């Protein structure tokens, strides 16, 4: 089956996580994503992201092809510019000044190929007082506000358990690239699309950020409780914890009936949605006292049957053992030439007739000769580049 982006060629200059996450979105849907890496002799460190055969690297670079190209070598840079003429997209996450120093900023690329779309991810933006600072996910989590609202009240700042800024910057950049490609169909010209970890993190603060920008309301840590909806949070049962989300009068009526707390619900603190919002601790205490009387599994079944969103709090082994996760096929086996069959997490977007992921992360430079040949380089030209240590 021809995949949706199979007509798109992407030159991937990214590293670590945010940039590779962006390119992986395109690769998963069939774009010919060519990972351009420095030759091993000048890139001896593993860098962040772990070993090439480790889970992190295998996750973010799947479905790509790999070539080696030394962009610090004049002939290597010339070869890259020659490839740009036949590409659709270039993605990079260097510090903002690096691409201009190499001569591969948007204006330089557009002069070669006016249809090119350049996707750039930085730590803090392409200009401004922090532009040349090195970007790192946890720094963006702190600066963008996430750490101030994560954790228990009074606990102090807490980082999220996943690299939220890296991942969302990658996703936003991919959305921008796809938008620019759609516009190119109409205008015939490419675009420079750029975002940063900081911009992505502030955007991901969503309603928490807008509570401040619109009304000056300062979001605080609320732990496992939802910051505005009561009752929504974590509750203990006889043998474990569960999540319950029961905001609004109709949902509250269902939870009152299921937990058989009609008498308690008549008290002024619980009688209305406004009262419950003002008396979260009292609402939670009433629910908690009742929920301790049965098991997590029984409450999850009973509350969901009543239409109250309720679920377990799973560790990762329980996530992939969950019958719904297994039904959705979120772990997909891929054959790796040395690791054998490995399970990777598929894209969460379903499009019938497609399979993601399809291929493991390639070895460094695995496709150099094939790819350069497809871009019009002759065997003699490839051999000369290799002789000059440009590959």
Secondary structure, DSSP 4 states (H G I P E B T S, - for coil): ---TTTT-EEEE---TTHHHHHHHHHHHTT-EEEEEE--GGG--S--TT--TTSHHHHHHSTT-EEEE--TTSHHHHHHHHHHHTT-SEEEE-S-HHHHHHHT-SHHHHHHH-TT-EEEEEESS-SSSTTTTSPP-HHHHHHHTTHHHHSSSTTS-----SS-HHHHHHHHHHHHHHHHHHHHHHHHS---EEEEEHHHHHHHHTHHHHHHHHHH-------TTS-SSSTTEEEEE-SSSEEEEE--SHHHHHHHHHHHT-HHHHTSTTTSSHHHHHHTHHHHHHHHHHHHTTS-HHHHHHHHHHTT-EEEE---HHHHHHSHHHHHHT-EEEEEETTTEEEEEEPPS---TT--S--SPPPPTTTTHHHHHHHTT--HHHHHHHHHTT--
